[in-house]
């Protein structure tokens, strides 16, 4: 049983309903981490805006962003987001066998080299930020990424860590 009171999509009003609407309109469900944050309408709105930003991102594509979320969730044993994002990737035609392989070895992600390099860099920043070197940045830039793209991708990965801890603390998966 959850330790906090949240607002279900059926009972959402005002700012919470507005935050939920894009998800209900596009994927038919409200992600549980967003619902978890509904205890704070302002934070819910900010998270919904952030997610909307990434959904419209000019250079970071949805497959890359989804792999980032799934693999950071694997790193933090965030079962809900592992399953949710794996389901999104499966709906895009990626088999469960491929996803299982990618979970064990992210370099096997079925992405173009440019996106795969970004994915692996984000995972490096999440796991061992002190190991990031100038050569990592130079390599991404040579592939056509700019600093905004790099920061946006890293923030997307890092934004998975807090909710993964909160989800466990508030017993949202129970």
Residue, then its C-alpha position, 0 to 999 in steps of 0.5 A: x500500500x502506498x504511503x502517500x495519497x495520490x490523485x488517480x486519473x479518474x479523480x484528477x482536476x485542475x492542474x493535475x488533470x492538465x498534467x495528465x491529459x497529454x499522456x491520456x491522449x497519447x498513450x492512454x495511461x498516466x505513468x505511475x511516477x507522474x501519478x506519484x508526484x500528484x501529491x504536489x500539483x506544482x511538481x506534477x506540472x513541472x514534470x509533465x512539462x519536462x516530459x513534454x519537452x523531451x517528447x518534442x525534442x528536436x534531436x533526441x529521438x524517442x527510441x534513444x530516450x526510451x532506452x535511456x530511461x529503461x537502462x537507468x531504471x535497470x541500474x537502479x532496480x526501478x521495476x515499474x520503469x523497466x517494464x513500462x519503457x520495455x513495453x514502449x520499445x516492444x510496441x516499436x517492434x523490438x523483441x523481448x529477447x533483444x531487450x533482455x540482451x540490451x539490459x545485460x549489454x547496453x552496447x547491443x541497443x538497436x540504435x544508430x551509432x550516434x544515438x548508441x554513443x549518446x546512450x552509453x555516455x549517459x549511462x557512464x554519467x549515471x554510473x561513474x560520473x567521475x570517469x567522464x573525460x574530455x575525450x568523451x565529450x569530443x567523441x559525441x561532438x564529432x558525431x554531431x551532438x552539441x552541448x545542449x543535446x549532451x546536457x539534455x540527454x544526461x538530465x533525462x537519465x539523471x531525472x530517473x534516479x530521484x523518482x526511482x528512489x521515491x517510488x520505493x520509499x513511498x511503496x508505489x509498486x505495492 
